[in-house]
Amino acid sequence: MTITRTPATSPRFRLRGRWLDEWNAEDALSWASWGRRTAWKNLVLSIFSEHLGFSVWVLMSVVVTDLDSAGYHFDVGETFWLLIVPNVVGAALRVPYTFAVPAFGGRAWTAISSGLLLLPCAMLWFAVTNEGTPYWFFLLTSATMGLGGGNFSSSMANISFFFPSRAKGLALGLNAAGGNLGVAVTQLAVPVVISTSTGVTLANAALLWLPLVIVASVAALLFMDSVTHARPEARAYREALLAKHTWVMSLLYAGTFGSFIGFSFAFPLLLDLTFAEDGSSLVFLGAAIGSVARPIGGWLSDRFGGALVTLWTFAALLLGTLGVLVSLSRYDFGLFFGSFVMLFVCAGAGNGSTYRMIAVIFAALAVRRAEETGQEQGAAAARAARQSAAVVGICGAVGAFGGVLVNLALRASLSSAGDLVPALAGFGACYAACLLVTWWFYLRTRFATAFSPSLAWARV
């Protein structure tokens, strides 16, 4: 049974499931009368759920720094695997989580994905409250924390259906930034709650999120909506997988988001290993400032072009990496911490600029294709929007795997050389390569060939 109302003044709901059967965010009248309110309600609840997803995803990054004092003695290699595994799982889940929204509906999947976060919290509580818990169980617990990493893709995919094109950038920017801030909140709050009792009480780290996860899941079930016409675009994904620029942008996003999430996982441990007595209470600042920088990167891209902002982002990431190297040679905590904050800021801004580039590039390619084939511009634009959404999902997964590579490189560097220099040198080389790739594909105006056409005209 369906409740039918005037589309311009109210949505149509299925009695079971709160499905919006007639949703058109581009219609100005319906948007002004009820659409905006509905969209923002879903956005707020989506941000809350995604925020908790990131919070749980990086929870082990804080817990590992206190495992030794709690009686669990793992070497550096084993400790880094506790950081790498949730990264791998979170990255792998990003594509299927994108398809879960149209399969289950945004409301149901937000409730389910939020509820799944109870599992890693419960497993962590069990692990740290039972003496002699084996390493493999900590590793399994760490893997379940990767469930939180998939929430980003499903949340972004769901919210993209609720907002018109003119407001989608702001909505997605807020959604992404709100999620990313979960990293900073975990790194700020968890060290406080685990020290509220006598000694170190790691169980508090698990219990901190349990009630909030329940609230997020129940709130999504009671108050969120699902858009009926949100359907999986298998053809768009196939086309995106075959498009050269999908993989170019995936490389650039791995350089920006991969750096952000990789450093987010590793920074507390690196600080503990390198400057054990200095600034541990400030560790959250990197992720916090980097999260805020994400929408700023998008805003700058609107003004100056995503490719130009991305180019300067990689230049600044290279400079920040050099700063970390110098700080290690001088054993200078201030320079070390400041350089890492710079890395976080630039990676966050680069997250926003690369996402901005995707929509512009594929829209420009669609226009070029329409001109060559005589396709109607409206159909070309719709196709570009579907393909851009698919590319965002693919880039999100590849970008998260970039974080895996960051932590693998850090682990290998510490295990083989005993310091961070080889890993940092590798990061610097990668940033230099990404800078050149950005210029080659999206900024150069000379030496363009039929085999490697310049997309400089797609920079704004």
N, C-alpha and C positions, 0 to 999 in steps of 0.2 A: 504494500500500500504506500502511496506517495501523497504527501501534503502538497497541494498546488497553490502557489500564491503568485502575485504579480512579480515577474522577475526584476523589474526596475526598483521595487521597494523591499523585497525580501527573498532569501534563498529558498530553494526547495530542499527538504530533508527527507531521507528515508527514515521511517520510524525506528528502524534498527540500524544503528551504525553511524548516524550523523553524516551521511554522504551529501555533498553539494551537487545536485544533479544538473543545475543550470548555473554555472559559474563562469563569468566573463569579466575578468579584472580590467580589461581594456575599455569596457563600457562605462563612460563617465558618470551617467546617472545612477546606475546600480552601485558603482564604486563609492560615490558620495553618500548614498542613502544608507547602505549597510555593508558594502564590500570592504571598505577601509577598516571598519571596526572588527569585522570577522578576520581579516588578514592579520592585523596587528595582534589580535588575541592569540592566533596560532603561532605568530612569530615569537611572542614572549615565552610561550610554553615550549616552543622548539629550542630557543636559546637556553632555557633552564635545563632541558634534557641533554642537549649537546654539551653544555658546560660541565655537567656531571660526568658525561662520557669521557671528556678530556681529563677531568679530575681523577677518575679511576684509572684511565689509561696510563698515566704517568705516576701512579701511586708508588710503584716499586722503586722509582728513582729516588724517592726520599727515604723509603724504608731501608734500602740497602746500606745507607750510611750509618745505620744504628744496629745492623744485624750482629756485628762483632761484639758490641757492648751488651747485647741481649743474649749472648752465649752461642751464636751461630757463626762458625768460623769458616768462611769461604775465601778462596784466593781471588786475585784480581780478575783472572780469566773467567772463573765461575760467576763472579759478581757481575761482570759485563754481560754474560749470557742472560742474566735476570733482566737486564735492560733491553737486550736485543730481541728476545722472544716476543714481548708484547708489541714491539714495533713491527715485527714480521706478521703477526696475526692481524693486527689492526690494518696494515696495508692490504693484506690478502682479502679482508672482509669488505673493503670499500666498494668494489664493483658489485658483489651480490647485494649489499645493503642498498645500493642505488635502485636495483630492480625490485627490492622488497616493498618500496613505497607504492608503486602501481599494483603490485600483486596483493598486498594486504590492506592498502589504504594508509594515508599518512597518520591518521589518528591511531589506528590499531598498531601500526608498526612502531610509532613513537612510544606507546605504552609497553609494547613487548621489548623493544631494544633497551628501554630504561629499566624494566624489570630484570633483564638479564644481568645487569650490573650487580645485582644482589649476590650472584655466584662468586665473583672474585673477592668481594668483601667478606663473605662468609668463609671462603677458603683461607684468606689471609688471617682471619681471626683464629681459625682452627690451627693454622701452621704455627703462629707465634704464641699460642696458649698451651701447646703441648711440647714438653721437653723432648729433645731428640728428633724433631721432625726432619726427615731426610731431605737432602738437596733436591731430589727429583720432584718432591711435592711442592717445594718453593718454585721450581721451574714451571710446573703445571699451573700453579696459582698465577704466576707471572703471565703465562699464556692466556689465561681467561681474562686478564686485564685488557688484553687486546680487543675484547668485545667493545670497549669504549672507543677504540679508534675507528670502528666502522660507522659510529653514529654521525660523524661529520658528513659523510656522503649522503646518507638517507635524509638527514636534516636539511641539507642544502637542496637536494632534489625536491623534497616536499615543499619547502618554502618558495621555490621558484615558480610553482603553479599558482600561488596566492596573490602575487603582486604584478601590476602592469609594468610594461617595459620601462616607463619613465621613473619608476620607484624601485625597480628590481635591484639595481646596483647598491642602493642604500640598505635595503632589506638583507641582501646576501652578505654585505659587508658587516652589518651588525650581528648577523647570525654567526658568521665566521669568527669575528672578534670576541663575541661572548663565549664561544666554545674555547677558543685559544686561551682565554683568561682562566679557564679551569686549571691549566698548568701552573700558573702563578699562585692561584688560591691554594692548591695542594701544597706547593713548596713553601707557602707562608703559614698555612694553618696546621699541617700535619706535625712539623717539629714542635709546635706549641702543645698540641693535645697529647702527644706521646710523652711529654715531660711534666704533665699536670699531676701525675701520681709520683710516688717515691721511685726514683730511678727512671729507667726507660720502659714505658709500657706500650709496646707496639700494637697491642690489641686495640688501643684507642684509634689508631690510624684506620682500621677497618670499620669500627663502630661509628666513626664520624660521618660516613657517607650513607650508612644503611637507612636511617629515617628519611633523608632527603631523596634517596632513590625511590623509596616507596611513595613519597609525596609526588614526585615527578611522574611516575607511572600512573598513579590514580588520577592525577590532574589531567594528563593527556587523554585518558579513557573517558573522563567525564566532560571535558570542555573543548577538546580539539575537534577538527572536522577533517573529512577526506574529500578530495575533488574527484568526481566520477570520471572525467575525461582524461585524467592522468594515466596514460597507458605506456607500457614499455615500447621504446622505439628501437626494435632490433635492427632495422635497416640503417637507422642513424648510427648505431654502434658499429655496424659492419663498415659503413663508409668512413667513420672516424678512424677505425683501426687501419684502414688502407691509406689514409691521408698523411702525407709527409709532415705537414705542419703539426699534426697531433703529437708526433714523436719529438719534433723540435721543441714544442712548448712543454712536453713532458720532461725533457732534459732540463729546461730552464726552471720549471717548477720544482724538480728534484733538487736543484741548486738552492732555491729559496726556502720552500717549505721543508725540504729534507734537512736543511741546516737548522731551521727553527726547531723542528721536533727532535732531531738528533741531539742537538745541544741541550734541549730541554731535559731529555732523559739523562744526559751525561754530566751536565754542569754541577749538580750537587756532589756527585762522586769525584769529579775532577778537582773541585775546590777542596774536598776533604783530603784527597791524596796529595795535593800540591801545597796548599796553604791551610793546614788543618785547623789552626787557631784563629784564622782571620776571616771575618765577614760571612760566616755560615748563615747568620740571620738575614743577610741581604740577598741570598741566592734567588729568591723569588722575583727580584727586580728585573732580571733579564727577560724572562718570559712575559712579565706584566707589561713592560715597555714595548716589547716586540709585538704583543697582541694589539696594543693601542695603535701601533704603527701600521698595522694592516689596512684599516680603512683610510689612513692618511696616504698610503701608497696608491690606493685607488683614486683618491681625490686629486693627487698630483698628476696621475695618469690622465684624468679627465682634462686637465689644464695643459699638460705638456706632451702627452702621448705616452702610452704604456711602454713602448720600446725604449724610449729615451730614459725614462725613470728606471727601467730594468737594467739598462746599460750602466748607469751611475750606481745602481744598487750593487752590481757585481764588482765594480771598481772599489766601492767602499768596503765590501766584504773582503776583498783582497787586502786592503789596507788594514782592516781589523785583524786579519790573520797574522800579518806582519807584526802588529802590535803585541799579540799574544806571544809570538816567538821571541821578541825582544824582552818582554816581561819575564819569560822563563830564564833567559840568559842572565838577567840582572836580579832575579828573584825579587821582583817588584810587584807586590800584591795590588797596589793601586792601578798600575798599568794593566795588569792581568785582568782585573775585574772590569775596568773601564773598556778594555778592548773587547771582552766578551759581551758586555752590554751593547757595544757598537755592532757586534755580529748579530745579536738578537734584533736590534732595531732595523738593521738593513735587511735581514731575512724577512722580518714581518712586513716591511714596506714592499719588498719584492713579491711577497705572497699576493698583495693587493694589485700590484702592477701587472703581474703575469696573468692573473685572472681577467683583468681588464683587457689585456691583449687578445685573449682567446676569442671573445665575442667580436671584437673589431676585425681580426684577421679573417675569421670564417664568414663574416658578413661581407667583407671585401671580396673574398674568393667567390661567394655566391653571386655578387653583382657581376664580376668578371665572367663567370660561367653563364649567367643569364644573357649577357651581351653577346657572347659567342654562339649561344644556341637559340636565342630568340625567346627564352622562357619569360613568362610574366613575372614582374618584379615582386609582387606580393607573395607568389608561390616560392620564389627564390629566397625571400626573407624568412618565410616560415621554415623552409628547409634548413637554412643557416642556423636558426634558433634551436632546432632539434639537434643538429649536428654539434653545435656549441655545447649544449647540455651533455651530450655523450662525451665530448672531449674533456669537459670538466671532470666527469667521473673517472675517465682513464688517467688524466693528469693527477687527480687526487690520489689514486692508488700508487702511481709511479712515484709521486712526491713523497709519500709515506715510506716507500722502499728506500728513498734517498736517505731518510733518517736511519734506516737499518745499516746502510753502507757507512754512514758517519760513525756509528758505534762499533761496527766491525773494524774500521780503520783505527779507531782509538784503542780498542782492545789489542789489536795486532801490534800497534806501536809500543804500548806499555809492556806487552809480553816479550817482544823481541829486542827492543832498544832500551826499555826501561824508562822512557820519557815520551813526551808528546810531539817531539820535533818531526819525525817522519810523517805522522798523520797530518799535522798542520801544513807541512810542505805540500802534501798531496791535495789538501783542501785549497790551498792557494793556487795550485796548478789548475784545479777544476774550475775555480772562479774565473781565472784568466781565460780558460777555454769557453766558458759560458758567455763571457763578455764578447769574445770574438764571434760566437755563434749569433748572439743578439744583433751585433752590427751587420754581419754577413747577410742574414735573412730579412731583417726588418728595418735597417737604417741606411744601408749603402745605396747610393744612387748611380754609381759608376760600376762598370765591369759586369753588369747584369747580362745573363745569357738565357737562352731558351731552356737550358737544363737547370739553371738555378736563378729563377727570376727574382728580382728585388720586390719586396713588399713594403718598401719605404713609404709608399702612399697610404698604407694601412695603419700608420702610426698614430693617427688622431681620430 
